[in-house]
Amino acid sequence: MRTSENAAHNDHTLPSRRDRLRVFMRLKSQRQLALLGTGLFAAVSLVLGVAMLSEGNSRDVVKLGDGTASVETMPVAEIDLPQPMPATTPSPAESAMGAGEASFYGNELAGNRTASGERFDPQALTAAHRTLPLGSEVRVTNPRNGESVVVRINDRGPYHGNRVIDLSYAAAREIGLIRSGTGRVNLALLMT
């Protein structure tokens, strides 16, 4: 008789008590995880909201190295912007190297040793390149405004993304890359 009961039980699609308990426990743990996630989301949202409210009442401040400077320090209209120069083509004493993405590094690395052994000076017209010999001079031209600057390679890099050259702050300022942070440039190796 027992075999006929098992056969009759197998014909029904109702799960056993053990299976129902297993599903219930799984749903209970999923509900607990969902409540925990919702609680964490609410806590983070609250913290960010309070931070944004307290920041909204203060002046815009930009962190610059060890000090701070207010965005309102100098009106944009008072900034003397260099006049764009016409695009230059490589002279016979220059060998075009192609184009690529440039970035710059500034005051945060001032005083650190470069690959050439000298200390990095953000106000010097220097740059980092992966393969060019140290001491090489390169004309870097910003095709958007035609401005160019000659830099001396004194460091290795950049090792971030598809960038081909890392300029000092002064060199990036000369060709107008400070605002955007990165930009497309044309490179030409100076022959001496």
C-alpha positions as a printed Julia matrix, in Angstrom:
192×3 Matrix{Float64}:
  0.0    0.0     0.0
  2.84   2.31    0.72
  4.1    2.12   -2.88
  0.69   3.15   -4.16
  0.68   6.14   -1.77
  4.14   7.17   -3.06
  2.92   6.83   -6.63
 -0.16   8.9    -5.8
  2.04  11.46   -4.05
  4.38  11.7    -7.05
  1.45  12.49   -9.33
  0.69  15.66   -7.35
  2.74  18.77   -8.08
  2.67  20.13   -4.54
  6.15  20.49   -3.03
  6.97  18.62    0.12
  7.0   20.34    3.49
 10.82  20.38    3.47
 10.88  22.06    0.02
  8.32  24.66    1.12
 10.38  25.4     4.26
 13.55  25.75    2.15
 11.82  28.24   -0.2
 10.4   30.16    2.77
 13.84  30.45    4.4
 15.4   31.63    1.09
 12.7   34.28    0.69
 13.17  35.37    4.29
 16.93  35.86    3.83
 16.36  37.72    0.54
 13.87  40.02    2.26
 16.38  40.7     5.04
 19.09  41.54    2.47
 16.67  43.82    0.6
 15.79  45.65    3.84
 19.48  45.98    4.73
 20.27  47.38    1.26
 17.38  49.83    1.47
 18.55  50.95    4.9
 22.12  51.46    3.7
 20.88  53.4     0.65
 18.76  55.64    2.86
 21.69  56.28    5.23
 24.08  57.18    2.4
 21.43  59.41    0.8
 20.91  61.2     4.1
 24.64  61.79    4.6
 25.06  63.09    1.04
 22.0   65.32    1.37
 23.31  66.87    4.59
 26.73  67.39    2.98
 25.18  69.07   -0.05
 23.04  71.35    2.13
 25.99  72.44    4.26
 28.11  72.95    1.12
 25.38  74.99   -0.55
 25.64  77.68    2.13
 29.41  78.16    1.77
 31.45  79.81   -0.97
 32.89  77.62   -3.69
 36.4   76.65   -2.6
 38.91  74.77   -4.68
 41.73  72.84   -3.0
 45.12  73.85   -4.42
 48.01  71.91   -2.93
 48.4   72.94    0.71
 46.09  75.98    0.59
 42.69  76.93   -0.69
 41.54  79.59   -3.11
 38.07  80.94   -3.66
 36.59  80.68   -7.13
 35.47  84.28   -6.63
 39.06  85.52   -6.14
 39.42  86.94   -9.65
 36.69  87.62  -12.19
 37.19  85.78  -15.46
 37.04  89.07  -17.39
 40.26  90.23  -15.68
 42.32  87.22  -16.76
 44.77  88.05  -19.54
 44.48  85.26  -22.08
 47.29  84.88  -24.63
 46.3   85.63  -28.2
 46.11  82.54  -30.43
 48.96  82.15  -32.87
 48.51  80.67  -36.33
 49.12  76.94  -36.64
 52.76  76.15  -37.32
 54.06  73.47  -39.57
 57.23  71.61  -38.68
 60.33  73.35  -40.0
 63.11  71.36  -41.63
 64.82  71.25  -38.2
 61.79  69.43  -36.79
 60.58  65.9   -37.35
 56.82  65.42  -36.99
 55.95  62.61  -34.58
 52.18  62.57  -35.04
 49.36  63.46  -32.69
 48.01  62.12  -29.43
 46.43  62.93  -26.09
 48.37  65.16  -23.66
 47.84  65.81  -19.97
 49.7   67.85  -17.37
 50.87  67.47  -13.83
 51.23  70.35  -11.47
 52.16  71.51   -8.01
 51.31  68.23   -6.25
 54.55  66.69   -7.6
 56.77  69.76   -7.16
 60.17  68.82   -5.79
 59.9   65.1    -6.61
 62.79  63.56   -8.52
 62.23  62.98  -12.23
 63.72  60.15  -14.29
 66.59  62.49  -15.25
 67.42  63.0   -11.56
 66.45  66.65  -11.42
 63.66  67.93   -9.19
 60.31  68.56  -10.87
 59.47  72.24  -11.26
 55.88  72.88  -12.44
 56.96  76.32  -13.75
 59.66  74.88  -16.06
 58.87  73.94  -19.66
 59.41  70.2   -19.25
 57.51  67.01  -20.06
 57.42  63.25  -19.58
 57.5   60.83  -22.52
 57.71  57.04  -22.49
 60.47  56.49  -25.06
 62.18  59.69  -26.19
 65.73  60.16  -24.86
 65.94  62.32  -21.75
 67.0   65.83  -22.74
 65.18  65.71  -26.1
 63.31  68.83  -27.11
 59.79  68.5   -28.5
 57.45  71.11  -29.98
 53.95  70.49  -28.63
 51.15  72.21  -30.58
 47.52  72.53  -29.58
 45.64  72.26  -32.91
 42.49  73.85  -31.42
 44.17  77.23  -30.93
 47.44  76.89  -32.86
 49.58  77.6   -29.8
 52.81  75.67  -29.36
 55.57  75.32  -26.81
 58.99  73.67  -26.85
 59.54  71.34  -23.89
 62.51  69.33  -22.68
 61.9   65.66  -21.85
 63.11  65.05  -18.3
 60.8   62.29  -17.05
 59.12  59.03  -18.07
 55.39  58.58  -18.54
 52.5   59.03  -18.91
 51.3   55.56  -18.02
 47.6   56.41  -17.92
 45.26  55.54  -20.77
 46.3   56.46  -24.29
 48.19  59.64  -23.39
 51.45  60.26  -25.26
 52.96  63.11  -23.24
 52.64  64.63  -19.75
 53.39  68.35  -19.71
 54.44  70.52  -16.8
 51.86  73.02  -15.58
 53.69  75.92  -17.28
 53.83  74.11  -20.64
 50.14  73.18  -20.49
 49.29  76.81  -19.62
 51.29  78.03  -22.65
 49.16  76.01  -25.09
 45.82  76.35  -23.29
 45.29  72.89  -21.77
 44.78  73.97  -18.15
 41.0   74.36  -18.29
 40.3   71.02  -20.01
 43.06  69.07  -18.22
 43.81  66.98  -21.29
 43.72  67.59  -24.99
 44.83  66.48  -28.42
 48.28  67.77  -29.44
 50.69  67.46  -32.34
 54.28  66.54  -31.52
 57.46  67.36  -33.43
 60.97  66.35  -32.32
 63.48  69.22  -32.62
 66.72  68.28  -34.37
 69.78  69.96  -32.88
